[in-house]
Amino acid sequence: MIPIETERLIIKHGEIEDYVKVHEFDFNYLEDIDGNFKYVKRDPNEVRSWFSNDLNMEEHYKRLEKNKSYNFIIYLKDTLEPIGNIGFDRYNEELNSLEISCYIHPNYWGNGYVKEALISAMEYIYSLGFENIVYGYYEGNIKSKRNCEKLGFKPYEHIKVRNFLGNESIEYRNIMSKEEFYNLHKEVK
């Protein structure tokens, strides 16, 4: 993958320690589901263990792509500081779709980085031949809901699930086709 550059960001494959920095906090608690917003530090070795079966990161990314899964680190263009992570996975053959997940370190919230990064990363995913992208969020996750709406996703389905606390919740799943994406984001080529 060639790095994707936006006005302020570079989106590309990262190294293990970039993931450690981005996932410093447990994002389940940062989502503020059921009023449980907390800055809970994650054990860095837990993040490192996500990659323990891979000999190197190049092998890791090849294995992901073979399974129609893509994962990128978001860097500030000026400093190359890793500030976030975007993943596309859960391939759905019927919809020819992938599902988005995106995490921004809380030190970088409120700067519009999510929308900027997602538009460019989504363009890349559509260029690979996928026809749809799904964006899901749990009931109560106001930030994800707002990002989903700003990007122009349309409601697709909602399902009852158990959230990370074990509480019954609703996951709202939204969808955007390639055609809708290019109609909404004409500045993207």
LUMVEX-352279 format. One line per 2 residues: number of its first residue (from 0); their letters; for each residue x negated, y, z of N, C-alpha, C, CB. Coordinates in steps of 0.1 Angstrom, whole numbers. Glycine has a CB too. Layout:
BEGIN
NUM	A	X:Y:Z:X:Y:Z:X:Y:Z:X:Y:Z; ...
//
This chain:
BEGIN
0	MI	-8:-12:0:0:0:0:-9:12:0:10:0:12; -6:21:-9:-13:34:-9:-7:43:2:-11:41:-23
2	PI	-15:50:10:-9:59:20:1:68:14:-20:66:28; 12:71:21:22:80:18:19:93:25:37:75:21
4	ET	19:104:17:16:117:23:28:126:22:4:124:17; 31:133:33:42:143:33:35:156:36:54:140:43
6	ER	43:166:38:37:179:41:29:179:54:48:190:43; 33:171:64:26:171:77:21:158:82:35:177:87
8	LI	25:147:74:22:134:79:15:125:69:35:127:83; 9:114:74:4:103:65:10:91:71:-12:103:65
10	IK	16:82:62:22:70:66:15:59:60:38:70:63; 9:50:68:1:39:62:0:27:72:-13:44:58
12	HG	-6:17:68:-9:6:77:-18:11:88:-15:-6:69; -16:6:100:-24:11:111:-33:0:117:-16:17:122
14	EI	-41:3:127:-49:-6:134:-42:-9:148:-63:-1:137; -46:-20:154:-40:-24:167:-39:-13:177:-47:-36:172
16	ED	-50:-6:178:-51:5:189:-42:17:185:-65:10:190; -38:18:172:-28:29:169:-14:24:174:-28:30:153
18	YV	-11:12:173:1:7:178:2:8:194:4:-8:174; -10:6:200:-10:7:215:-7:21:219:-25:3:220
20	KV	-13:31:212:-10:45:215:5:49:212:-19:55:206; 10:45:201:24:48:198:34:42:208:27:43:183
22	HE	31:29:212:40:22:220:36:23:235:41:7:216; 30:34:239:26:36:253:37:34:263:20:50:254
24	FD	49:39:258:61:38:267:71:27:261:68:51:268; 78:21:269:88:11:265:100:19:259:93:2:277
26	FN	102:18:246:112:26:239:126:22:243:110:25:224; 128:10:248:142:7:253:147:17:263:142:-7:259
28	YL	138:21:272:142:31:283:143:45:277:132:30:294; 135:48:267:135:61:261:148:64:253:123:64:253
30	ED	155:53:249:167:55:241:179:60:249:171:41:235; 177:61:262:187:66:272:201:58:270:189:81:269
32	ID	200:45:269:212:37:269:217:35:283:209:23:262; 230:37:285:236:36:298:229:44:309:236:21:302
34	GN	224:56:305:218:65:315:205:60:321:228:67:326; 198:51:314:186:46:320:173:52:314:185:31:317
36	FK	174:65:310:162:71:305:151:72:315:165:86:300; 139:66:312:128:67:320:115:66:312:128:55:331
38	YV	105:72:316:92:70:310:85:57:317:82:82:312; 88:46:311:82:33:316:70:29:308:93:22:316
40	KR	58:30:314:46:26:307:47:11:303:33:29:315; 42:8:291:41:-5:286:27:-10:288:46:-7:271
42	DP	25:-22:292:11:-28:293:5:-28:279:12:-42:299; -7:-22:277:-13:-22:264:-16:-36:259:-26:-14:265
44	NE	-18:-45:268:-21:-59:263:-9:-65:257:-27:-67:275; 3:-61:262:15:-66:256:16:-62:241:28:-61:263
46	VR	13:-50:238:13:-45:224:2:-53:216:10:-30:223; -10:-54:222:-20:-61:215:-16:-76:212:-33:-62:223
48	SW	-8:-82:221:-4:-96:219:5:-97:207:3:-101:232; 11:-87:202:20:-87:190:11:-92:178:26:-74:188
50	FS	-2:-90:179:-10:-92:168:-20:-104:170:-19:-80:164; -18:-111:181:-28:-121:185:-29:-133:176:-24:-126:199
52	ND	-19:-136:168:-20:-147:158:-27:-143:145:-6:-152:155; -30:-131:144:-37:-126:131:-52:-125:133:-30:-113:126
54	LN	-59:-129:123:-73:-128:123:-77:-113:121:-80:-136:113; -70:-106:113:-73:-92:111:-60:-85:106:-84:-90:100
56	ME	-60:-72:106:-48:-64:103:-44:-66:88:-50:-50:106; -53:-68:79:-50:-70:65:-42:-83:64:-63:-71:56
58	EH	-46:-93:71:-38:-106:71:-24:-104:77:-46:-117:79; -24:-96:87:-11:-93:94:-1:-87:84:-13:-84:106
60	YK	-6:-76:77:3:-69:67:7:-78:55:-3:-57:62; -2:-87:51:1:-96:40:12:-106:44:-11:-103:35
62	RL	11:-111:56:20:-120:62:34:-114:63:16:-126:76; 34:-101:68:47:-94:69:54:-93:55:45:-80:75
64	EK	46:-88:45:51:-85:32:56:-98:25:41:-79:23; 50:-109:28:54:-122:22:68:-125:28:44:-133:26
66	NK	71:-121:39:85:-123:46:94:-111:44:83:-126:60; 91:-102:34:99:-90:31:101:-82:43:113:-94:25
68	SY	90:-79:49:89:-70:61:77:-61:60:88:-79:74; 79:-48:64:69:-38:62:68:-30:74:73:-29:49
70	NF	56:-26:78:54:-19:90:43:-8:88:50:-28:102; 45:4:93:36:15:91:34:23:103:41:24:79
72	II	23:29:104:21:39:115:22:53:109:6:37:122; 28:62:116:29:76:112:18:84:119:43:82:116
74	YL	10:91:111:-1:99:116:1:114:113:-15:95:110; -3:123:122:-3:137:119:-14:139:108:-6:146:131
76	KD	-11:146:98:-20:148:87:-33:156:91:-13:155:75; -31:166:100:-42:174:104:-52:168:113:-37:187:110
78	TL	-47:159:122:-56:153:132:-58:138:131:-51:156:146; -50:131:122:-49:117:121:-45:110:134:-62:112:116
80	EP	-39:117:143:-34:111:155:-21:103:152:-30:123:166; -21:90:157:-9:82:155:2:86:164:-12:67:157
82	IG	14:89:158:25:95:166:37:86:165:28:109:161; 38:77:156:50:69:155:48:56:147:61:77:148
84	NI	59:49:146:59:36:139:72:34:131:56:24:149; 71:30:119:83:27:111:82:13:106:85:37:99
86	GF	93:5:108:94:-9:104:106:-11:95:94:-18:115; 104:-19:85:115:-24:77:115:-39:77:114:-18:62
88	DR	126:-45:82:127:-60:82:141:-64:82:119:-65:95; 144:-77:86:157:-83:86:163:-83:72:166:-75:96
90	YN	156:-88:63:160:-89:49:174:-95:48:150:-96:40; 183:-89:41:196:-95:38:197:-97:23:208:-85:44
92	EE	197:-109:19:198:-113:5:210:-108:-2:196:-128:3; 222:-109:4:234:-105:-2:235:-90:-5:246:-108:8
94	LN	229:-82:4:229:-67:2:216:-63:-5:230:-60:15; 206:-72:-6:193:-68:-11:188:-56:-2:192:-65:-26
96	SL	188:-58:11:185:-47:20:175:-51:30:198:-43:27; 169:-40:36:161:-41:48:166:-32:58:146:-38:45
98	EI	163:-35:71:168:-26:82:156:-18:87:174:-35:93; 159:-6:90:149:4:95:148:3:111:152:18:91
100	SC	136:4:116:134:8:130:123:18:130:130:-5:138; 125:28:138:115:39:139:113:44:153:120:51:130
102	YI	101:46:157:97:50:171:88:62:169:91:39:179; 90:73:176:81:84:177:77:85:192:88:97:172
104	HP	64:87:194:59:89:208:66:101:214:44:90:209; 71:101:226:79:112:232:71:126:231:83:110:246
106	NY	58:126:231:50:138:230:53:146:217:35:135:231; 59:139:207:61:145:194:76:146:190:54:136:184
108	WG	85:144:200:99:146:197:102:160:194:107:141:209; 113:162:186:118:175:184:111:183:173:118:183:197
110	NG	103:177:165:95:184:155:100:180:141:81:181:156; 110:172:139:115:168:126:106:158:119:115:180:118
112	YV	97:151:127:89:141:121:96:129:116:78:137:131; 107:125:123:114:113:120:120:114:106:125:110:130
114	KE	127:125:103:134:126:90:123:127:79:142:139:90; 113:135:81:102:136:71:96:123:68:91:146:76
116	AL	93:115:78:86:102:76:96:92:70:81:96:90; 108:92:75:118:82:69:121:84:55:130:82:78
118	IS	123:96:51:126:99:37:115:94:28:128:114:34; 103:96:31:92:91:23:90:76:23:79:98:27
120	AM	92:71:35:90:56:37:102:49:30:90:52:52; 114:55:30:125:48:23:123:49:8:138:56:27
122	EY	118:60:3:115:60:-11:106:49:-15:109:74:-15; 96:47:-7:86:36:-10:93:22:-10:75:36:1
124	IY	102:20:0:109:7:1:118:5:-11:117:6:14; 125:16:-15:134:15:-27:126:12:-39:142:27:-29
126	SL	114:17:-40:105:15:-52:101:0:-53:93:24:-51; 102:-7:-42:98:-22:-42:110:-30:-48:94:-26:-28
128	GF	121:-24:-51:132:-32:-57:144:-34:-47:127:-44:-62; 143:-30:-35:154:-31:-26:165:-22:-29:150:-30:-11
130	EN	178:-26:-28:189:-18:-32:196:-10:-21:199:-26:-39; 194:-15:-8:200:-8:3:191:-8:15:213:-16:6
132	IV	193:1:24:186:2:37:197:3:47:176:13:37; 195:-4:58:205:-4:69:198:3:81:209:-19:73
134	YG	206:11:88:201:18:100:210:15:111:200:34:97; 205:8:121:214:4:133:209:11:145:214:-11:135
136	YY	219:14:154:216:19:167:226:15:177:215:35:167; 222:14:190:231:10:200:240:22:205:224:5:212
138	EG	252:19:209:261:29:215:254:36:226:274:22:221; 255:49:226:248:58:236:235:63:231:246:50:248
140	NI	229:58:220:216:63:216:219:75:207:208:51:208; 220:86:213:224:99:206:213:103:196:226:110:216
142	KS	201:102:199:190:106:190:190:98:177:176:105:197; 191:85:178:192:76:166:205:79:158:191:62:170
144	KR	216:81:165:228:85:158:226:97:150:240:86:168; 220:108:156:218:120:149:209:119:137:212:131:159
146	NC	198:111:139:189:109:128:196:102:116:177:101:132; 204:92:120:212:84:110:221:94:102:220:73:116
148	EK	228:102:109:237:112:102:229:122:94:245:119:112; 218:127:99:210:137:91:205:131:78:199:142:100
150	LG	202:118:78:197:112:66:208:109:56:189:100:70; 220:108:61:231:106:52:236:91:51:228:110:38
152	FK	233:83:61:238:69:61:253:69:63:230:61:72; 259:59:58:274:57:59:276:45:68:280:55:45
154	PY	287:46:77:290:35:85:293:22:77:303:38:94; 288:11:82:289:-2:75:296:-12:83:275:-7:71
156	EH	292:-14:96:299:-23:105:294:-20:119:296:-38:101; 302:-25:128:297:-24:142:300:-38:148:304:-13:150
158	IK	291:-42:157:292:-55:163:289:-54:178:282:-65:156; 295:-63:186:293:-64:200:280:-71:202:305:-71:207
160	VR	271:-65:210:258:-71:213:255:-69:228:247:-65:205; 245:-75:233:239:-73:246:227:-64:244:236:-86:254
162	NF	227:-53:251:215:-44:250:204:-49:259:219:-29:254; 193:-42:259:181:-47:266:183:-48:281:169:-37:264
164	LG	193:-42:286:196:-43:301:206:-55:303:203:-30:306; 210:-62:292:219:-73:294:234:-69:294:216:-81:306
166	NE	236:-56:292:250:-51:292:256:-52:278:250:-36:297; 269:-55:278:276:-55:266:276:-41:259:291:-61:267
168	SI	274:-40:247:273:-28:240:278:-29:226:258:-22:240; 278:-19:218:281:-19:204:269:-15:196:294:-11:201
170	EY	266:-22:186:255:-18:177:262:-12:164:245:-29:173; 260:0:161:265:6:149:255:5:138:269:21:152
172	RN	260:-1:127:251:-4:116:256:5:104:251:-19:112; 247:12:98:250:21:87:241:17:75:247:36:92
174	IM	246:21:64:239:17:51:238:29:42:247:5:45; 227:28:33:225:37:23:219:30:11:215:49:27
176	SK	226:32:-1:221:25:-13:210:34:-19:233:24:-23; 203:28:-28:192:35:-35:198:47:-42:185:26:-45
178	EE	209:45:-49:216:56:-57:220:67:-47:228:51:-64; 226:64:-36:230:74:-26:218:82:-21:238:68:-15
180	FY	207:75:-19:195:81:-14:190:91:-23:184:70:-11; 189:88:-36:183:97:-46:193:109:-49:180:90:-59
182	NL	206:107:-47:216:117:-48:214:127:-37:230:112:-49; 212:122:-25:210:131:-13:197:138:-12:213:123:-1
184	HK	187:131:-16:173:136:-15:166:138:-28:165:126:-6; 172:147:-36:168:150:-50:153:154:-50:177:160:-56
186	EV	148:160:-39:134:165:-40:125:153:-41:131:173:-27; 130:141:-37:121:129:-38:122:125:-53:126:118:-29
188	K	110:121:-58:109:117:-72:112:103:-74:96:121:-78
//
